[in-house]
């Protein structure tokens, strides 16, 4: 789970520029780019974590399906946040909590 959280922090904060954060509510391509970077980062850090801990991963199809689901949920969730609740501190905390819950569900499915 720690590697998923690290992937989340990198993808949602470190690899999201200030311009992306400002524009993703106005430009669907920016939101798609952010979401793709986020999912690629989460998936890469998760797989790197498995490799570093010596664990075997035998279900790339399941990972692809679950990362696809994360892509859709992350995109829709961020779209709703920036279009409906942009600037609200409560929306920010709820957004982050929902992202972590999604990653926890991903972790449960992956075993």
Jmol script that loads the backbone (N, CA, C; Angstrom):
load data "model"
ATOM      1  N   UNK A   1       0.828  -1.205   0.000  1.00  0.00           N
ATOM      2  CA  UNK A   1       0.000   0.000   0.000  1.00  0.00           C
ATOM      3  C   UNK A   1       0.865   1.259   0.000  1.00  0.00           C
ATOM      4  N   UNK A   2       2.031   1.178   0.659  1.00  0.00           N
ATOM      5  CA  UNK A   2       2.896   2.353   0.732  1.00  0.00           C
ATOM      6  C   UNK A   2       3.369   2.794  -0.644  1.00  0.00           C
ATOM      7  N   UNK A   3       3.612   1.823  -1.524  1.00  0.00           N
ATOM      8  CA  UNK A   3       4.056   2.188  -2.869  1.00  0.00           C
ATOM      9  C   UNK A   3       2.925   2.856  -3.657  1.00  0.00           C
ATOM     10  N   UNK A   4       1.699   2.435  -3.431  1.00  0.00           N
ATOM     11  CA  UNK A   4       0.557   3.084  -4.086  1.00  0.00           C
ATOM     12  C   UNK A   4       0.405   4.521  -3.594  1.00  0.00           C
ATOM     13  N   UNK A   5       0.577   4.720  -2.290  1.00  0.00           N
ATOM     14  CA  UNK A   5       0.489   6.075  -1.735  1.00  0.00           C
ATOM     15  C   UNK A   5       1.623   6.943  -2.274  1.00  0.00           C
ATOM     16  N   UNK A   6       2.832   6.384  -2.369  1.00  0.00           N
ATOM     17  CA  UNK A   6       3.945   7.131  -2.947  1.00  0.00           C
ATOM     18  C   UNK A   6       3.638   7.503  -4.396  1.00  0.00           C
ATOM     19  N   UNK A   7       3.099   6.554  -5.169  1.00  0.00           N
ATOM     20  CA  UNK A   7       2.705   6.842  -6.549  1.00  0.00           C
ATOM     21  C   UNK A   7       1.666   7.940  -6.616  1.00  0.00           C
ATOM     22  N   UNK A   8       0.716   7.912  -5.680  1.00  0.00           N
ATOM     23  CA  UNK A   8      -0.322   8.945  -5.621  1.00  0.00           C
ATOM     24  C   UNK A   8       0.307  10.316  -5.354  1.00  0.00           C
ATOM     25  N   UNK A   9       1.179  10.381  -4.362  1.00  0.00           N
ATOM     26  CA  UNK A   9       1.800  11.661  -4.020  1.00  0.00           C
ATOM     27  C   UNK A   9       2.614  12.212  -5.185  1.00  0.00           C
ATOM     28  N   UNK A  10       3.365  11.347  -5.846  1.00  0.00           N
ATOM     29  CA  UNK A  10       4.151  11.801  -6.996  1.00  0.00           C
ATOM     30  C   UNK A  10       3.247  12.242  -8.144  1.00  0.00           C
ATOM     31  N   UNK A  11       2.248  11.406  -8.469  1.00  0.00           N
ATOM     32  CA  UNK A  11       1.389  11.684  -9.616  1.00  0.00           C
ATOM     33  C   UNK A  11       0.449  12.855  -9.419  1.00  0.00           C
ATOM     34  N   UNK A  12      -0.064  13.014  -8.205  1.00  0.00           N
ATOM     35  CA  UNK A  12      -1.059  14.062  -7.969  1.00  0.00           C
ATOM     36  C   UNK A  12      -0.431  15.380  -7.533  1.00  0.00           C
ATOM     37  N   UNK A  13       0.816  15.350  -7.082  1.00  0.00           N
ATOM     38  CA  UNK A  13       1.447  16.577  -6.605  1.00  0.00           C
ATOM     39  C   UNK A  13       2.755  16.881  -7.341  1.00  0.00           C
ATOM     40  N   UNK A  14       3.728  15.995  -7.240  1.00  0.00           N
ATOM     41  CA  UNK A  14       5.053  16.292  -7.804  1.00  0.00           C
ATOM     42  C   UNK A  14       5.026  16.434  -9.318  1.00  0.00           C
ATOM     43  N   UNK A  15       4.254  15.589 -10.002  1.00  0.00           N
ATOM     44  CA  UNK A  15       4.247  15.607 -11.463  1.00  0.00           C
ATOM     45  C   UNK A  15       3.098  16.424 -12.055  1.00  0.00           C
ATOM     46  N   UNK A  16       2.342  17.086 -11.209  1.00  0.00           N
ATOM     47  CA  UNK A  16       1.287  17.982 -11.691  1.00  0.00           C
ATOM     48  C   UNK A  16       1.789  19.417 -11.522  1.00  0.00           C
ATOM     49  N   UNK A  17       1.989  20.091 -12.622  1.00  0.00           N
ATOM     50  CA  UNK A  17       2.497  21.458 -12.551  1.00  0.00           C
ATOM     51  C   UNK A  17       1.395  22.408 -12.070  1.00  0.00           C
ATOM     52  N   UNK A  18       1.804  23.600 -11.675  1.00  0.00           N
ATOM     53  CA  UNK A  18       0.818  24.611 -11.284  1.00  0.00           C
ATOM     54  C   UNK A  18      -0.097  24.942 -12.454  1.00  0.00           C
ATOM     55  N   UNK A  19       0.478  24.986 -13.654  1.00  0.00           N
ATOM     56  CA  UNK A  19      -0.333  25.269 -14.846  1.00  0.00           C
ATOM     57  C   UNK A  19      -1.370  24.177 -15.066  1.00  0.00           C
ATOM     58  N   UNK A  20      -0.987  22.928 -14.871  1.00  0.00           N
ATOM     59  CA  UNK A  20      -1.958  21.826 -15.006  1.00  0.00           C
ATOM     60  C   UNK A  20      -3.091  21.989 -13.991  1.00  0.00           C
ATOM     61  N   UNK A  21      -2.721  22.277 -12.761  1.00  0.00           N
ATOM     62  CA  UNK A  21      -3.733  22.420 -11.708  1.00  0.00           C
ATOM     63  C   UNK A  21      -4.709  23.545 -12.038  1.00  0.00           C
ATOM     64  N   UNK A  22      -4.207  24.641 -12.608  1.00  0.00           N
ATOM     65  CA  UNK A  22      -5.079  25.771 -12.981  1.00  0.00           C
ATOM     66  C   UNK A  22      -5.947  25.450 -14.187  1.00  0.00           C
ATOM     67  N   UNK A  23      -5.373  24.785 -15.172  1.00  0.00           N
ATOM     68  CA  UNK A  23      -6.041  24.610 -16.466  1.00  0.00           C
ATOM     69  C   UNK A  23      -6.902  23.360 -16.590  1.00  0.00           C
ATOM     70  N   UNK A  24      -6.739  22.384 -15.713  1.00  0.00           N
ATOM     71  CA  UNK A  24      -7.443  21.123 -15.916  1.00  0.00           C
ATOM     72  C   UNK A  24      -8.960  21.264 -15.822  1.00  0.00           C
ATOM     73  N   UNK A  25      -9.444  22.318 -15.202  1.00  0.00           N
ATOM     74  CA  UNK A  25     -10.883  22.557 -15.164  1.00  0.00           C
ATOM     75  C   UNK A  25     -11.415  23.214 -16.423  1.00  0.00           C
ATOM     76  N   UNK A  26     -10.525  23.837 -17.191  1.00  0.00           N
ATOM     77  CA  UNK A  26     -10.934  24.540 -18.408  1.00  0.00           C
ATOM     78  C   UNK A  26     -10.573  23.798 -19.682  1.00  0.00           C
ATOM     79  N   UNK A  27      -9.573  22.950 -19.609  1.00  0.00           N
ATOM     80  CA  UNK A  27      -9.080  22.289 -20.809  1.00  0.00           C
ATOM     81  C   UNK A  27      -9.068  20.775 -20.595  1.00  0.00           C
ATOM     82  N   UNK A  28      -9.962  20.052 -21.278  1.00  0.00           N
ATOM     83  CA  UNK A  28     -10.036  18.596 -21.092  1.00  0.00           C
ATOM     84  C   UNK A  28      -8.732  17.873 -21.411  1.00  0.00           C
ATOM     85  N   UNK A  29      -7.942  18.406 -22.353  1.00  0.00           N
ATOM     86  CA  UNK A  29      -6.662  17.767 -22.676  1.00  0.00           C
ATOM     87  C   UNK A  29      -5.692  17.830 -21.494  1.00  0.00           C
ATOM     88  N   UNK A  30      -5.714  18.926 -20.780  1.00  0.00           N
ATOM     89  CA  UNK A  30      -4.843  19.059 -19.610  1.00  0.00           C
ATOM     90  C   UNK A  30      -5.263  18.061 -18.544  1.00  0.00           C
ATOM     91  N   UNK A  31      -6.556  17.921 -18.320  1.00  0.00           N
ATOM     92  CA  UNK A  31      -7.045  16.954 -17.343  1.00  0.00           C
ATOM     93  C   UNK A  31      -6.707  15.528 -17.779  1.00  0.00           C
ATOM     94  N   UNK A  32      -6.851  15.225 -19.067  1.00  0.00           N
ATOM     95  CA  UNK A  32      -6.477  13.902 -19.572  1.00  0.00           C
ATOM     96  C   UNK A  32      -4.987  13.651 -19.384  1.00  0.00           C
ATOM     97  N   UNK A  33      -4.171  14.655 -19.660  1.00  0.00           N
ATOM     98  CA  UNK A  33      -2.722  14.519 -19.487  1.00  0.00           C
ATOM     99  C   UNK A  33      -2.372  14.267 -18.026  1.00  0.00           C
ATOM    100  N   UNK A  34      -2.952  15.057 -17.131  1.00  0.00           N
ATOM    101  CA  UNK A  34      -2.711  14.864 -15.697  1.00  0.00           C
ATOM    102  C   UNK A  34      -3.115  13.457 -15.278  1.00  0.00           C
ATOM    103  N   UNK A  35      -4.286  13.017 -15.721  1.00  0.00           N
ATOM    104  CA  UNK A  35      -4.785  11.697 -15.329  1.00  0.00           C
ATOM    105  C   UNK A  35      -3.880  10.590 -15.864  1.00  0.00           C
ATOM    106  N   UNK A  36      -3.429  10.715 -17.094  1.00  0.00           N
ATOM    107  CA  UNK A  36      -2.528   9.712 -17.673  1.00  0.00           C
ATOM    108  C   UNK A  36      -1.209   9.661 -16.907  1.00  0.00           C
ATOM    109  N   UNK A  37      -0.661  10.822 -16.574  1.00  0.00           N
ATOM    110  CA  UNK A  37       0.575  10.872 -15.793  1.00  0.00           C
ATOM    111  C   UNK A  37       0.358  10.247 -14.423  1.00  0.00           C
ATOM    112  N   UNK A  38      -0.761  10.555 -13.803  1.00  0.00           N
ATOM    113  CA  UNK A  38      -1.093  10.013 -12.485  1.00  0.00           C
ATOM    114  C   UNK A  38      -1.142   8.489 -12.523  1.00  0.00           C
ATOM    115  N   UNK A  39      -1.896   7.940 -13.458  1.00  0.00           N
ATOM    116  CA  UNK A  39      -2.070   6.483 -13.528  1.00  0.00           C
ATOM    117  C   UNK A  39      -0.752   5.796 -13.892  1.00  0.00           C
ATOM    118  N   UNK A  40       0.007   6.378 -14.812  1.00  0.00           N
ATOM    119  CA  UNK A  40       1.304   5.806 -15.173  1.00  0.00           C
ATOM    120  C   UNK A  40       2.242   5.813 -13.966  1.00  0.00           C
ATOM    121  N   UNK A  41       2.198   6.870 -13.191  1.00  0.00           N
ATOM    122  CA  UNK A  41       3.058   6.972 -12.011  1.00  0.00           C
ATOM    123  C   UNK A  41       2.643   5.960 -10.952  1.00  0.00           C
ATOM    124  N   UNK A  42       1.358   5.879 -10.664  1.00  0.00           N
ATOM    125  CA  UNK A  42       0.883   4.921  -9.668  1.00  0.00           C
ATOM    126  C   UNK A  42       1.248   3.494 -10.088  1.00  0.00           C
ATOM    127  N   UNK A  43       0.990   3.150 -11.340  1.00  0.00           N
ATOM    128  CA  UNK A  43       1.300   1.805 -11.821  1.00  0.00           C
ATOM    129  C   UNK A  43       2.789   1.511 -11.789  1.00  0.00           C
ATOM    130  N   UNK A  44       3.598   2.462 -12.209  1.00  0.00           N
ATOM    131  CA  UNK A  44       5.054   2.264 -12.237  1.00  0.00           C
ATOM    132  C   UNK A  44       5.633   2.121 -10.840  1.00  0.00           C
ATOM    133  N   UNK A  45       5.206   2.970  -9.936  1.00  0.00           N
ATOM    134  CA  UNK A  45       5.734   2.906  -8.571  1.00  0.00           C
ATOM    135  C   UNK A  45       5.275   1.609  -7.901  1.00  0.00           C
ATOM    136  N   UNK A  46       4.042   1.190  -8.166  1.00  0.00           N
ATOM    137  CA  UNK A  46       3.560  -0.076  -7.605  1.00  0.00           C
ATOM    138  C   UNK A  46       4.409  -1.246  -8.106  1.00  0.00           C
ATOM    139  N   UNK A  47       4.643  -1.310  -9.414  1.00  0.00           N
ATOM    140  CA  UNK A  47       5.450  -2.397  -9.971  1.00  0.00           C
ATOM    141  C   UNK A  47       6.895  -2.332  -9.481  1.00  0.00           C
ATOM    142  N   UNK A  48       7.443  -1.128  -9.358  1.00  0.00           N
ATOM    143  CA  UNK A  48       8.795  -0.978  -8.816  1.00  0.00           C
ATOM    144  C   UNK A  48       8.840  -1.464  -7.368  1.00  0.00           C
ATOM    145  N   UNK A  49       7.803  -1.170  -6.622  1.00  0.00           N
ATOM    146  CA  UNK A  49       7.731  -1.636  -5.238  1.00  0.00           C
ATOM    147  C   UNK A  49       7.697  -3.152  -5.149  1.00  0.00           C
ATOM    148  N   UNK A  50       6.947  -3.785  -6.031  1.00  0.00           N
ATOM    149  CA  UNK A  50       6.931  -5.249  -6.051  1.00  0.00           C
ATOM    150  C   UNK A  50       8.324  -5.790  -6.352  1.00  0.00           C
ATOM    151  N   UNK A  51       8.972  -5.185  -7.343  1.00  0.00           N
ATOM    152  CA  UNK A  51      10.310  -5.629  -7.724  1.00  0.00           C
ATOM    153  C   UNK A  51      11.297  -5.446  -6.573  1.00  0.00           C
ATOM    154  N   UNK A  52      11.234  -4.290  -5.905  1.00  0.00           N
ATOM    155  CA  UNK A  52      12.154  -4.009  -4.800  1.00  0.00           C
ATOM    156  C   UNK A  52      11.959  -4.942  -3.617  1.00  0.00           C
ATOM    157  N   UNK A  53      10.728  -5.358  -3.392  1.00  0.00           N
ATOM    158  CA  UNK A  53      10.445  -6.245  -2.258  1.00  0.00           C
ATOM    159  C   UNK A  53      10.538  -7.714  -2.643  1.00  0.00           C
ATOM    160  N   UNK A  54      10.837  -7.984  -3.905  1.00  0.00           N
ATOM    161  CA  UNK A  54      11.002  -9.364  -4.337  1.00  0.00           C
ATOM    162  C   UNK A  54       9.713 -10.128  -4.532  1.00  0.00           C
ATOM    163  N   UNK A  55       8.601  -9.421  -4.607  1.00  0.00           N
ATOM    164  CA  UNK A  55       7.318 -10.090  -4.800  1.00  0.00           C
ATOM    165  C   UNK A  55       7.071 -10.301  -6.286  1.00  0.00           C
ATOM    166  N   UNK A  56       6.374 -11.375  -6.576  1.00  0.00           N
ATOM    167  CA  UNK A  56       6.085 -11.719  -7.966  1.00  0.00           C
ATOM    168  C   UNK A  56       4.721 -11.171  -8.352  1.00  0.00           C
ATOM    169  N   UNK A  57       4.636 -10.688  -9.565  1.00  0.00           N
ATOM    170  CA  UNK A  57       3.367 -10.180 -10.081  1.00  0.00           C
ATOM    171  C   UNK A  57       3.010 -10.986 -11.313  1.00  0.00           C
ATOM    172  N   UNK A  58       1.872 -11.669 -11.246  1.00  0.00           N
ATOM    173  CA  UNK A  58       1.542 -12.589 -12.335  1.00  0.00           C
ATOM    174  C   UNK A  58       0.262 -12.241 -13.085  1.00  0.00           C
ATOM    175  N   UNK A  59      -0.309 -11.080 -12.826  1.00  0.00           N
ATOM    176  CA  UNK A  59      -1.581 -10.753 -13.476  1.00  0.00           C
ATOM    177  C   UNK A  59      -1.556  -9.364 -14.119  1.00  0.00           C
ATOM    178  N   UNK A  60      -0.827  -9.210 -15.230  1.00  0.00           N
ATOM    179  CA  UNK A  60      -0.799  -7.896 -15.872  1.00  0.00           C
ATOM    180  C   UNK A  60      -2.159  -7.470 -16.413  1.00  0.00           C
ATOM    181  N   UNK A  61      -2.987  -8.422 -16.815  1.00  0.00           N
ATOM    182  CA  UNK A  61      -4.317  -8.081 -17.311  1.00  0.00           C
ATOM    183  C   UNK A  61      -5.178  -7.450 -16.234  1.00  0.00           C
ATOM    184  N   UNK A  62      -5.128  -8.025 -15.037  1.00  0.00           N
ATOM    185  CA  UNK A  62      -5.881  -7.470 -13.913  1.00  0.00           C
ATOM    186  C   UNK A  62      -5.372  -6.081 -13.568  1.00  0.00           C
ATOM    187  N   UNK A  63      -4.058  -5.907 -13.558  1.00  0.00           N
ATOM    188  CA  UNK A  63      -3.503  -4.585 -13.272  1.00  0.00           C
ATOM    189  C   UNK A  63      -3.961  -3.570 -14.315  1.00  0.00           C
ATOM    190  N   UNK A  64      -3.964  -3.958 -15.579  1.00  0.00           N
ATOM    191  CA  UNK A  64      -4.396  -3.046 -16.643  1.00  0.00           C
ATOM    192  C   UNK A  64      -5.855  -2.651 -16.462  1.00  0.00           C
ATOM    193  N   UNK A  65      -6.702  -3.593 -16.128  1.00  0.00           N
ATOM    194  CA  UNK A  65      -8.128  -3.300 -15.918  1.00  0.00           C
ATOM    195  C   UNK A  65      -8.310  -2.361 -14.727  1.00  0.00           C
ATOM    196  N   UNK A  66      -7.615  -2.647 -13.642  1.00  0.00           N
ATOM    197  CA  UNK A  66      -7.764  -1.828 -12.445  1.00  0.00           C
ATOM    198  C   UNK A  66      -7.179  -0.428 -12.637  1.00  0.00           C
ATOM    199  N   UNK A  67      -6.060  -0.323 -13.344  1.00  0.00           N
ATOM    200  CA  UNK A  67      -5.519   1.008 -13.624  1.00  0.00           C
ATOM    201  C   UNK A  67      -6.433   1.778 -14.576  1.00  0.00           C
ATOM    202  N   UNK A  68      -7.086   1.069 -15.486  1.00  0.00           N
ATOM    203  CA  UNK A  68      -8.080   1.714 -16.344  1.00  0.00           C
ATOM    204  C   UNK A  68      -9.237   2.269 -15.522  1.00  0.00           C
ATOM    205  N   UNK A  69      -9.670   1.495 -14.541  1.00  0.00           N
ATOM    206  CA  UNK A  69     -10.746   1.965 -13.657  1.00  0.00           C
ATOM    207  C   UNK A  69     -10.279   3.173 -12.849  1.00  0.00           C
ATOM    208  N   UNK A  70      -9.050   3.127 -12.350  1.00  0.00           N
ATOM    209  CA  UNK A  70      -8.499   4.265 -11.614  1.00  0.00           C
ATOM    210  C   UNK A  70      -8.446   5.495 -12.523  1.00  0.00           C
ATOM    211  N   UNK A  71      -8.071   5.286 -13.798  1.00  0.00           N
ATOM    212  CA  UNK A  71      -8.028   6.392 -14.756  1.00  0.00           C
ATOM    213  C   UNK A  71      -9.403   7.056 -14.856  1.00  0.00           C
ATOM    214  N   UNK A  72     -10.437   6.250 -15.072  1.00  0.00           N
ATOM    215  CA  UNK A  72     -11.786   6.790 -15.235  1.00  0.00           C
ATOM    216  C   UNK A  72     -12.238   7.507 -13.965  1.00  0.00           C
ATOM    217  N   UNK A  73     -12.058   6.869 -12.806  1.00  0.00           N
ATOM    218  CA  UNK A  73     -12.493   7.480 -11.551  1.00  0.00           C
ATOM    219  C   UNK A  73     -11.700   8.747 -11.233  1.00  0.00           C
ATOM    220  N   UNK A  74     -10.398   8.714 -11.455  1.00  0.00           N
ATOM    221  CA  UNK A  74      -9.576   9.895 -11.163  1.00  0.00           C
ATOM    222  C   UNK A  74      -9.993  11.059 -12.075  1.00  0.00           C
ATOM    223  N   UNK A  75     -10.171  10.767 -13.351  1.00  0.00           N
ATOM    224  CA  UNK A  75     -10.579  11.802 -14.304  1.00  0.00           C
ATOM    225  C   UNK A  75     -11.916  12.418 -13.889  1.00  0.00           C
ATOM    226  N   UNK A  76     -12.923  11.581 -13.659  1.00  0.00           N
ATOM    227  CA  UNK A  76     -14.255  12.095 -13.309  1.00  0.00           C
ATOM    228  C   UNK A  76     -14.243  12.836 -11.973  1.00  0.00           C
ATOM    229  N   UNK A  77     -13.507  12.295 -11.020  1.00  0.00           N
ATOM    230  CA  UNK A  77     -13.436  12.925  -9.708  1.00  0.00           C
ATOM    231  C   UNK A  77     -12.764  14.293  -9.783  1.00  0.00           C
ATOM    232  N   UNK A  78     -11.653  14.384 -10.500  1.00  0.00           N
ATOM    233  CA  UNK A  78     -10.988  15.684 -10.647  1.00  0.00           C
ATOM    234  C   UNK A  78     -11.834  16.658 -11.460  1.00  0.00           C
ATOM    235  N   UNK A  79     -12.512  16.160 -12.473  1.00  0.00           N
ATOM    236  CA  UNK A  79     -13.395  17.011 -13.274  1.00  0.00           C
ATOM    237  C   UNK A  79     -14.489  17.607 -12.395  1.00  0.00           C
ATOM    238  N   UNK A  80     -15.117  16.771 -11.595  1.00  0.00           N
ATOM    239  CA  UNK A  80     -16.167  17.245 -10.680  1.00  0.00           C
ATOM    240  C   UNK A  80     -15.595  18.245  -9.681  1.00  0.00           C
ATOM    241  N   UNK A  81     -14.415  17.951  -9.155  1.00  0.00           N
ATOM    242  CA  UNK A  81     -13.812  18.841  -8.160  1.00  0.00           C
ATOM    243  C   UNK A  81     -13.525  20.225  -8.754  1.00  0.00           C
ATOM    244  N   UNK A  82     -12.911  20.266  -9.927  1.00  0.00           N
ATOM    245  CA  UNK A  82     -12.528  21.569 -10.475  1.00  0.00           C
ATOM    246  C   UNK A  82     -13.703  22.333 -11.070  1.00  0.00           C
ATOM    247  N   UNK A  83     -14.706  21.624 -11.546  1.00  0.00           N
ATOM    248  CA  UNK A  83     -15.847  22.313 -12.161  1.00  0.00           C
ATOM    249  C   UNK A  83     -16.910  22.716 -11.144  1.00  0.00           C
ATOM    250  N   UNK A  84     -17.060  21.942 -10.098  1.00  0.00           N
ATOM    251  CA  UNK A  84     -18.154  22.187  -9.164  1.00  0.00           C
ATOM    252  C   UNK A  84     -17.687  22.744  -7.822  1.00  0.00           C
ATOM    253  N   UNK A  85     -16.519  22.275  -7.361  1.00  0.00           N
ATOM    254  CA  UNK A  85     -16.100  22.615  -6.000  1.00  0.00           C
ATOM    255  C   UNK A  85     -14.732  23.274  -5.943  1.00  0.00           C
ATOM    256  N   UNK A  86     -14.248  23.848  -7.025  1.00  0.00           N
ATOM    257  CA  UNK A  86     -12.897  24.390  -7.066  1.00  0.00           C
ATOM    258  C   UNK A  86     -12.698  25.456  -5.988  1.00  0.00           C
ATOM    259  N   UNK A  87     -11.601  25.304  -5.254  1.00  0.00           N
ATOM    260  CA  UNK A  87     -11.277  26.285  -4.224  1.00  0.00           C
ATOM    261  C   UNK A  87     -11.750  25.918  -2.832  1.00  0.00           C
ATOM    262  N   UNK A  88     -12.593  24.942  -2.709  1.00  0.00           N
ATOM    263  CA  UNK A  88     -13.113  24.550  -1.402  1.00  0.00           C
ATOM    264  C   UNK A  88     -12.114  23.640  -0.689  1.00  0.00           C
ATOM    265  N   UNK A  89     -11.783  23.971   0.528  1.00  0.00           N
ATOM    266  CA  UNK A  89     -10.871  23.141   1.320  1.00  0.00           C
ATOM    267  C   UNK A  89     -11.493  21.767   1.591  1.00  0.00           C
ATOM    268  N   UNK A  90     -12.789  21.747   1.862  1.00  0.00           N
ATOM    269  CA  UNK A  90     -13.474  20.480   2.111  1.00  0.00           C
ATOM    270  C   UNK A  90     -13.428  19.583   0.871  1.00  0.00           C
ATOM    271  N   UNK A  91     -13.599  20.174  -0.305  1.00  0.00           N
ATOM    272  CA  UNK A  91     -13.537  19.402  -1.544  1.00  0.00           C
ATOM    273  C   UNK A  91     -12.149  18.821  -1.738  1.00  0.00           C
ATOM    274  N   UNK A  92     -11.123  19.580  -1.409  1.00  0.00           N
ATOM    275  CA  UNK A  92      -9.746  19.095  -1.525  1.00  0.00           C
ATOM    276  C   UNK A  92      -9.534  17.871  -0.643  1.00  0.00           C
ATOM    277  N   UNK A  93      -9.933  17.949   0.622  1.00  0.00           N
ATOM    278  CA  UNK A  93      -9.741  16.828   1.548  1.00  0.00           C
ATOM    279  C   UNK A  93     -10.565  15.613   1.130  1.00  0.00           C
ATOM    280  N   UNK A  94     -11.789  15.846   0.694  1.00  0.00           N
ATOM    281  CA  UNK A  94     -12.627  14.742   0.226  1.00  0.00           C
ATOM    282  C   UNK A  94     -12.010  14.099  -1.011  1.00  0.00           C
ATOM    283  N   UNK A  95     -11.516  14.921  -1.929  1.00  0.00           N
ATOM    284  CA  UNK A  95     -10.865  14.428  -3.133  1.00  0.00           C
ATOM    285  C   UNK A  95      -9.682  13.528  -2.781  1.00  0.00           C
ATOM    286  N   UNK A  96      -8.840  13.977  -1.879  1.00  0.00           N
ATOM    287  CA  UNK A  96      -7.675  13.181  -1.497  1.00  0.00           C
ATOM    288  C   UNK A  96      -8.085  11.893  -0.787  1.00  0.00           C
ATOM    289  N   UNK A  97      -9.068  11.970   0.084  1.00  0.00           N
ATOM    290  CA  UNK A  97      -9.543  10.765   0.780  1.00  0.00           C
ATOM    291  C   UNK A  97     -10.094   9.745  -0.213  1.00  0.00           C
ATOM    292  N   UNK A  98     -10.866  10.212  -1.189  1.00  0.00           N
ATOM    293  CA  UNK A  98     -11.418   9.294  -2.192  1.00  0.00           C
ATOM    294  C   UNK A  98     -10.318   8.675  -3.050  1.00  0.00           C
ATOM    295  N   UNK A  99      -9.274   9.436  -3.383  1.00  0.00           N
ATOM    296  CA  UNK A  99      -8.153   8.869  -4.138  1.00  0.00           C
ATOM    297  C   UNK A  99      -7.480   7.750  -3.342  1.00  0.00           C
ATOM    298  N   UNK A 100      -7.267   7.961  -2.053  1.00  0.00           N
ATOM    299  CA  UNK A 100      -6.628   6.945  -1.213  1.00  0.00           C
ATOM    300  C   UNK A 100      -7.529   5.720  -1.077  1.00  0.00           C
ATOM    301  N   UNK A 101      -8.825   5.927  -0.934  1.00  0.00           N
ATOM    302  CA  UNK A 101      -9.766   4.799  -0.862  1.00  0.00           C
ATOM    303  C   UNK A 101      -9.718   3.993  -2.158  1.00  0.00           C
ATOM    304  N   UNK A 102      -9.670   4.674  -3.297  1.00  0.00           N
ATOM    305  CA  UNK A 102      -9.574   3.976  -4.583  1.00  0.00           C
ATOM    306  C   UNK A 102      -8.306   3.132  -4.653  1.00  0.00           C
ATOM    307  N   UNK A 103      -7.208   3.672  -4.173  1.00  0.00           N
ATOM    308  CA  UNK A 103      -5.954   2.913  -4.187  1.00  0.00           C
ATOM    309  C   UNK A 103      -6.008   1.736  -3.222  1.00  0.00           C
ATOM    310  N   UNK A 104      -6.689   1.904  -2.101  1.00  0.00           N
ATOM    311  CA  UNK A 104      -6.853   0.791  -1.161  1.00  0.00           C
ATOM    312  C   UNK A 104      -7.656  -0.334  -1.807  1.00  0.00           C
ATOM    313  N   UNK A 105      -8.705   0.027  -2.536  1.00  0.00           N
ATOM    314  CA  UNK A 105      -9.498  -0.977  -3.242  1.00  0.00           C
ATOM    315  C   UNK A 105      -8.644  -1.660  -4.304  1.00  0.00           C
ATOM    316  N   UNK A 106      -7.838  -0.879  -5.035  1.00  0.00           N
ATOM    317  CA  UNK A 106      -6.907  -1.465  -5.994  1.00  0.00           C
ATOM    318  C   UNK A 106      -5.994  -2.466  -5.302  1.00  0.00           C
ATOM    319  N   UNK A 107      -5.456  -2.114  -4.156  1.00  0.00           N
ATOM    320  CA  UNK A 107      -4.558  -2.997  -3.415  1.00  0.00           C
ATOM    321  C   UNK A 107      -5.272  -4.282  -3.009  1.00  0.00           C
ATOM    322  N   UNK A 108      -6.523  -4.164  -2.567  1.00  0.00           N
ATOM    323  CA  UNK A 108      -7.284  -5.368  -2.181  1.00  0.00           C
ATOM    324  C   UNK A 108      -7.480  -6.292  -3.376  1.00  0.00           C
ATOM    325  N   UNK A 109      -7.791  -5.737  -4.538  1.00  0.00           N
ATOM    326  CA  UNK A 109      -8.014  -6.548  -5.735  1.00  0.00           C
ATOM    327  C   UNK A 109      -6.729  -7.229  -6.207  1.00  0.00           C
ATOM    328  N   UNK A 110      -5.598  -6.524  -6.046  1.00  0.00           N
ATOM    329  CA  UNK A 110      -4.343  -7.086  -6.524  1.00  0.00           C
ATOM    330  C   UNK A 110      -3.753  -8.109  -5.543  1.00  0.00           C
ATOM    331  N   UNK A 111      -4.260  -8.112  -4.326  1.00  0.00           N
ATOM    332  CA  UNK A 111      -3.792  -9.116  -3.356  1.00  0.00           C
ATOM    333  C   UNK A 111      -2.568  -8.761  -2.611  1.00  0.00           C
TER     334      UNK A 111
END
end "model"
wireframe off; spacefill off
backbone 0.3
color backbone group
